[in-house]
Each structure stands twice: as structure tokens, then as C-alpha cells.
Amino acid sequence: MSMRLESEVSIITGSTSGLGAATARRFAAEGAEVIVTGRSAERGNAVVDEIQKDGGAAHFVACDLGDEASIQALVRDSVGRFGRVTNVVMNGAATATETGERSLSITELDNEILESSIATNVRGLLWLLKYSLPALLAAARPAEEATTSIVAIGTSGTRNGAPGMPAYWATKAPVEVMMRSVSSEYGGRGVRANCVSCGLIETESELGAMTSEFREMVLGMNALPYLGKPEDIAAACLFLSSREARYITGTTLCVNGGASF
Ligand SMILES: NC(=O)c1ccc[n+]([C@@H]2O[C@H](COP(=O)([O-])OP(=O)(O)OC[C@H]3O[C@@H](n4cnc5c(N)ncnc54)[C@H](OP(=O)(O)O)[C@@H]3O)[C@@H](O)[C@H]2O)c1
């Protein structure tokens, strides 16, 4: 059976842990050459080792999404290493757990949290689009089909609002509109852009921060009686990045157990 990402070269940001690491493992298992990236070389190289042990191809490139030059270097080094880039999964983000605003209300917001959220989640998103699009366009074959693709990870909380975490919601909301914007500008040149909007997913960082009350509250709003796993997001990213999604662009796929919050 042919693998679904054979001959693809995929940058997956924030793949040193959580959803990004699961997506990197899945993409490599489907034949992609994967660039694992994040700030932590130790965790990134551990993901690379795991992929290589399973027979996949992966390479770690350090990148701080809060730094324009670092993002530019990520794309340059990835093209230098593998010759081209055909997919980008924009997953890395300053989460509310990382910035420490998980239980903050808007009246408690401080400038440090806001600045680091804007730097990584908004500027980082835009700089990564700016520097990766030329590489994707160089790899695109628009006359055949839109084979090159961007998938950005959004969050379902930005669709309906939820209490607390104001900097997180405000800086994750642009993900969906930027994917629609890129899809309309670049579809004719062979690049698709879609969003995967996540509900609560049991990553290590979420499990570490989640109270049992919070878990029960989310389950109470889900149509399905269980929470998502990192592999559920990896599967959605795989589908949207594969040729099976060749006629899908500018859309948001909600992977949230039917959450109604
Ligand atoms: N888990 C959920 O329930 C959930 C729900 C909705 C949306 N999401 C979204 O899913 C994505 C991943 O979340 P997760 O739960 O997997 O979190 P996670 O395990 O904490 O992973 C976050 C990743 O982002 C990277 N990252 C953070 N800041 C960075 C920076 N400045 N530069 C480069 N990389 C950076 C981290 O790498 P380093 O530490 O190595 O830099 C890490 O690999 C995020 O976009 C989040 O908003 C998650």
C-alpha cells in the first residue's frame, strides 16, 4: 500500500512535544521527511530518534517562533537539508499553560503575558507564512493539483469564547482568518491552507494542568463522552495535507468531540 505523504517534506512547528510530536510521528510513518522543530533541542532530538528508530526520516532544526530571524533560518535550513518544503503544519504556540495565564481573567492580564503571546502566536504565524510561502510555491505544481499545503492549529474556544485566558484566545483567533486569506491568495498558484480547530486534547501539558472539575466541565459540553488524543489531531493534519484533500482549502476542520461551548 502506498504511503499518503510519500515524497513530501514537512515542517511541523512545536513538534518537540504534544500535538506536534504526534503529527511528526504520523507524517513520518506516512512517508514524509519531517523537520521537527521547537526551542528544546533535547526534546526535539528525542522525537527525531523515535521516528528514525521506526524507520522514518526526520531532522531537528531549533527555532524560536517569537524571533523573525529564527523563523527565516528554519525555512532556509529545511530547504538546504531536504531540497524543498511541501507542507507546513503551524502548531507551535505560547499556550496559556506556558505563559501562566490559565486561570487569569482579563482584569488580571499583564503586559509580559500579552507580549509573549503576541510575539509567538501572531507575529510568529505571520513570519512563518511570509518565509515558508516562497518555499511552498517553489515546490507547487498548480497545473496538476494543489499538492503543497499549510495546516494551522487553531482552538475551538476562539469560535464561541470561553472564560479566562484572554491573551491566548485573542492571539489564537487570527489562525482561522489567516488560513482563509492565504487560501484565497495562493490557491491559484498551487498552495492550499486549512485550519484544524482543536477542542480539549489530552497532551501531557494539558493533563498536567487540568483539574478534574475542568475535565468534567468540558466533557459536559462535548457531544462525545471522551476527550481527544494527540493522534486525533495528527490524523486531521494528515488528511488535510494529503492528496485526498486536493479540493479542500480555506476551511476549518473542528476536531473537538462536538463541543458546544
Ligand atoms: N492540547 C489542547 O487541548 C489544545 C486545544 C486547542 C488548541 N491547541 C493548540 O495545539 C497546539 C499544541 O498544543 P499542545 O497541547 O501540544 O502543547 P505543548 O505540548 O505545550 O506543545 C507546544 C509546542 O509549541 C512549542 N513552542 C511554544 N512556544 C514556542 C516558541 N516561542 N518557539 C518555538 N516553539 C514553541 C513547544 O516547543 P519548545 O518548548 O521546544 O519550544 C512545543 O513543542 C497549540 O497551537 C495550541 O494552541 C491545543
The ligand as a MOL file (V3000), in Angstrom:
LIG
                    3D

  0  0  0     0  0            999 V3000
M  V30 BEGIN CTAB
M  V30 COUNTS 48 52 0 0 0
M  V30 BEGIN ATOM
M  V30 1 N -3.9790 20.3690 23.8520 0
M  V30 2 C -5.1250 21.0070 23.6780 0
M  V30 3 O -6.1320 20.7300 24.3410 0
M  V30 4 C -5.2490 22.0950 22.6410 0
M  V30 5 C -6.5090 22.6300 22.3850 0
M  V30 6 C -6.6560 23.6150 21.4280 0
M  V30 7 C -5.5440 24.0460 20.7070 0
M  V30 8 N -4.3190 23.5340 20.9960 0 CHG=1
M  V30 9 C -3.1880 24.0450 20.2040 0
M  V30 10 O -2.3660 22.9600 19.8420 0
M  V30 11 C -1.0170 23.3780 19.7110 0
M  V30 12 C -0.0950 22.4710 20.5080 0
M  V30 13 O -0.5090 22.4030 21.8430 0
M  V30 14 P -0.0700 21.2150 22.8130 0
M  V30 15 O -1.2170 20.9510 23.6990 0
M  V30 16 O 0.5320 20.1090 22.0290 0 CHG=-1
M  V30 17 O 1.0320 21.9760 23.7060 0
M  V30 18 P 2.5090 21.5820 24.1310 0
M  V30 19 O 2.6740 20.1280 24.3450 0
M  V30 20 O 2.8550 22.5140 25.2290 0
M  V30 21 O 3.3570 21.9530 22.8260 0
M  V30 22 C 3.6200 23.2640 22.4610 0
M  V30 23 C 4.7150 23.2360 21.4280 0
M  V30 24 O 4.9270 24.5710 20.9720 0
M  V30 25 C 6.3160 24.8420 21.0240 0
M  V30 26 N 6.5290 26.2520 21.2910 0
M  V30 27 C 5.9790 27.0250 22.2620 0
M  V30 28 N 6.4820 28.2710 22.1920 0
M  V30 29 C 7.3800 28.2710 21.1820 0
M  V30 30 C 8.2500 29.2480 20.6350 0
M  V30 31 N 8.3250 30.5030 21.1250 0
M  V30 32 N 9.0370 28.9020 19.6000 0
M  V30 33 C 9.0090 27.6540 19.0990 0
M  V30 34 N 8.2110 26.6800 19.5620 0
M  V30 35 C 7.4170 26.9950 20.5970 0
M  V30 36 C 6.8870 23.9690 22.1420 0
M  V30 37 O 8.2460 23.6560 21.8510 0
M  V30 38 P 9.5050 24.1430 22.7250 0
M  V30 39 O 9.0750 24.1710 24.1600 0
M  V30 40 O 10.5530 23.1340 22.4080 0
M  V30 41 O 9.8520 25.4870 22.1740 0
M  V30 42 C 6.0330 22.7110 21.9950 0
M  V30 43 O 6.6080 21.8250 21.0750 0
M  V30 44 C -1.0010 24.8550 20.1150 0
M  V30 45 O -1.1070 25.6410 18.9420 0
M  V30 46 C -2.2700 25.0030 20.9490 0
M  V30 47 O -2.7630 26.3280 20.9010 0
M  V30 48 C -4.1380 22.5660 21.9390 0
M  V30 END ATOM
M  V30 BEGIN BOND
M  V30 1 1 1 2
M  V30 2 2 2 3
M  V30 3 1 2 4
M  V30 4 1 4 5
M  V30 5 2 4 48
M  V30 6 2 5 6
M  V30 7 1 6 7
M  V30 8 2 7 8
M  V30 9 1 8 9
M  V30 10 1 8 48
M  V30 11 1 9 10
M  V30 12 1 9 46
M  V30 13 1 10 11
M  V30 14 1 11 12
M  V30 15 1 11 44
M  V30 16 1 12 13
M  V30 17 1 13 14
M  V30 18 2 14 15
M  V30 19 1 14 16
M  V30 20 1 14 17
M  V30 21 1 17 18
M  V30 22 2 18 19
M  V30 23 1 18 20
M  V30 24 1 18 21
M  V30 25 1 21 22
M  V30 26 1 22 23
M  V30 27 1 23 24
M  V30 28 1 23 42
M  V30 29 1 24 25
M  V30 30 1 25 26
M  V30 31 1 25 36
M  V30 32 1 26 27
M  V30 33 1 26 35
M  V30 34 2 27 28
M  V30 35 1 28 29
M  V30 36 1 29 30
M  V30 37 2 29 35
M  V30 38 1 30 31
M  V30 39 2 30 32
M  V30 40 1 32 33
M  V30 41 2 33 34
M  V30 42 1 34 35
M  V30 43 1 36 37
M  V30 44 1 36 42
M  V30 45 1 37 38
M  V30 46 2 38 39
M  V30 47 1 38 40
M  V30 48 1 38 41
M  V30 49 1 42 43
M  V30 50 1 44 45
M  V30 51 1 44 46
M  V30 52 1 46 47
M  V30 END BOND
M  V30 END CTAB
M  END
